[in-house]
């Protein structure tokens, strides 16, 4: 049985949302309601659900980018909330994220080499020459060219920008990669290429991956385990085959019934 590398216990997070005809009222939204998950070392855990289910809030709270009202997050057995600023900064090298919008997450004023190498610079990893070498190596690993280091984000396609985002996250050699809807803004054919790339890099770098998506069509062929969320709560969880073949909850059944062309996506991914 694999060890648990990242674990969340009883996470709770509430937002205040404007309401009423003119927005003068407020409503409390329970984004996370007693959420507990476990990510096994070397595996992929998919967190699925419709918009507003709490998936992205979960990702941000796991990385301590948003404060929790209650609950605990453990990375390799250590409570992140109990870490000092410096300890947390060092630990974040091992917990990296790929964002949904590959353009919005890249600084348009920075060259690609600067974007990918920024984490190495911030954490003081290696000399300048070593950092440059690592950046070039990582760009090549995600399917980009060495000369791309001098270009700007607007010079790339959506799929290429997401490859840049992946390179930026992985250049630090993290142990856990959190992907927040990483292919939802891409065309289906490009989605397949990015998913295949993520699978290859996971095997090559021994990554543990938390993959957030609203699309069960995407998740089926990359995840080992699935957590289904609805309105801040976990409604079902288990191994991929178990959930897809024998969903017990009506909400999960509805999500599965909406999947178009699962075999088509798998064929594209294998042929990309």
C-alpha positions, 0 to 999 in steps of 0.5 A: 500500500502506498504511503500518503504524501498529502492529506487534508482532514476536516477542512472548512471554509466559508465565503461571504457573498453579496446578494439581493437585488442591488447587492446590499445583502450578504449570504454565507457560502460553505465552500468546503464542508468537512472535506478530507482527502488523501493523496498517495505517493506516486498516484493521481487523485482527481477532484471532480465536480461542477463549477462552485463545488469547492474544487479550486478553493480546496487547491488554494487551501491545501497550498495555504494560499487561503486561510482555513476556518478549521481543519488540518493539512499534512505534507509528508506528515507535517502540519503546514499550518504549524510551519513558520514562514521560512519553513513554509516557503521551503516546503512550497518548493515541493508543492507546485501548481499548474493553473487553469488559464495558461495566459493569465497565469504568465506575466506578459512582460517577462520572457519565457526563460525568466518565467520558468526560472523565477522559482529557481531564482527566488529559492536561490537554487544553483548558480546563474549558469546552472539555473539557465541550464535547468530552464533549457532542460525543462523547456525541452522536456515539455516539448518547447525549444531552447530559443523560446527562452527569449520570447514572450507569452503572447507569441505562443498558442494556448497549448504552448502556454500551458506547457510553459506553466508546467515547466515553471512548476516542475523546474523546482522538482516538486514532489506534489503537483496540483493541477487546477483545471489545466486543460479546460481552456484548451481545444480537445485535441490539445487537451489530449496532448497536455494530458499525455505530457502530464502522465509522462512527466509524472512517471519520469519525475515520480510525481504525486498529482492532484488533478482538479476538473469538472470533466469526468471525460478528462479524468478517467484515463489519468487518475487512480482515485477520484473524489466527487464534490458538490456544494463544498462536500465530498459526496463520493470517493474511490478508485477510478474503475469503482466510481465509473462502473458502480457510482452510488450517488445520484450526483455522480451518476448525473456527471457520468451520464453527461460524458461525451465520447470517452473513447474518442479522447483516449484515442486522441491522447494515445496518438498525440 
